[in-house]
Amino acid sequence: MQRIALVTGASRRVGAGIARQLHAGGYAIALHCRRSTSEAVALAAAFEDARTGSSSVHVADLAEPAAAATLVTEVIAHWGRLDLLVNNAATFEETPLAAADALAFDRIIDINLRAPYLLARAAAAALRAAGGAIVNLVDVYAERPKVAHAIYCSSKAGLVGLTKALARDLAPAVRVNAVAPGAILWPEQGDAGEQAAVLARIPLARCGSVEDVAGAVCYLAGAHYVTGQVLAVDGGRSIYD
Ligand SMILES: NC(=O)c1ccc[n+]([C@@H]2O[C@H](COP(=O)([O-])OP(=O)(O)OC[C@H]3O[C@@H](n4cnc5c(N)ncnc54)[C@H](OP(=O)(O)O)[C@@H]3O)[C@@H](O)[C@H]2O)c1
């Protein structure tokens, strides 16, 4: 039986690494993207070269409230089932208190928290039928907030709560877990001084890799007696004093 994984934000960076590792583990991948369509198509082509009929590409702006249900309907229409939902797509934005208003709050919460909720809701019946799983990408900043990023940190703290709540609501058929990465890939407009300060607080004294995060997602996808858990992949950052 071909297992199907929907990975949101799968074109680039961490999402592409998760899609690659799940694909190597035997899943067919429904690659979701918003703007990075050419990267998603190229990744799908690489998957097709490795195994014909093992990928599909789906475009959706998850800030739109109706987009999650449409996306899941499209994926299930294409594949006929769904075994795994990986909520990876997110927006990471600096939001100084004085500057970030209700619109900024709603935009970040809509993408980082409401969309995973609506995707899980839309996928619940198919995941139940498959005995499937959900893995949410959260962040060490959910518990140890980053200055001037209150909305992002709150969105990820909310997603930790959602992970545990859905683990109750969808049990016993569907397991719901989260991976909390630390410093993996710097934001594309990164600041070198700030990066050095982050590294100084990581016991393992280096960034993690996309493969480290993808490995944790793959583990949770197949961990049949684990639900409602958050697995930190952060080089020990979350235990730093
Ligand atoms: N990078 C890290 O070190 C790190 C650390 C801790 C936690 N995380 C978490 O791990 C996950 C992946 O991290 P990342 O750095 O690879 O993420 P990213 O590059 O910031 O974003 C991943 C994807 O999210 C999609 N996205 C953004 N807004 C969207 C919207 N409105 N609708 C649909 N898709 C949207 C984008 O897709 P398109 O490009 O197609 O527009 C983007 O490629 C995120 O949840 C992040 O919060 C990452």
The ligand as a Gaussian input file, in Angstrom:
#p B3LYP/6-31G(d) Opt

LIG

0 1
 N       15.042000      27.430000       9.913000
 C       15.210000      27.168000      11.203000
 O       16.343000      27.175000      11.710000
 C       14.015000      26.867000      12.075000
 C       14.175000      26.920000      13.461000
 C       13.083000      26.643000      14.276000
 C       11.856000      26.312000      13.712000
 N       11.724000      26.272000      12.363000
 C       10.412000      25.921000      11.797000
 O       10.607000      24.891000      10.830000
 C        9.760000      25.109000       9.698000
 C       10.600000      25.245000       8.424000
 O       11.566000      26.284000       8.597000
 P       12.152000      27.095000       7.338000
 O       13.148000      28.038000       7.883000
 O       12.523000      26.131000       6.266000
 O       10.814000      27.891000       6.913000
 P       10.689000      29.108000       5.872000
 O       11.723000      28.954000       4.804000
 O       10.646000      30.403000       6.620000
 O        9.219000      28.849000       5.310000
 C        8.843000      27.591000       4.761000
 C        7.791000      27.786000       3.705000
 O        6.583000      28.289000       4.268000
 C        5.795000      28.699000       3.172000
 N        4.828000      29.746000       3.533000
 C        5.050000      30.924000       4.142000
 N        3.901000      31.639000       4.180000
 C        2.936000      30.873000       3.584000
 C        1.557000      31.053000       3.290000
 N        0.890000      32.193000       3.568000
 N        0.892000      30.038000       2.671000
 C        1.539000      28.910000       2.342000
 N        2.839000      28.684000       2.562000
 C        3.530000      29.672000       3.178000
 C        6.767000      29.249000       2.101000
 O        6.422000      28.634000       0.878000
 P        6.759000      29.337000      -0.555000
 O        8.262000      29.509000      -0.587000
 O        6.246000      28.356000      -1.552000
 O        6.035000      30.650000      -0.587000
 C        8.139000      28.815000       2.637000
 O        8.984000      28.268000       1.649000
 C        8.926000      26.338000      10.031000
 O        7.697000      25.960000      10.591000
 C        9.771000      27.080000      11.054000
 O        9.006000      27.913000      11.902000
 C       12.774000      26.545000      11.530000

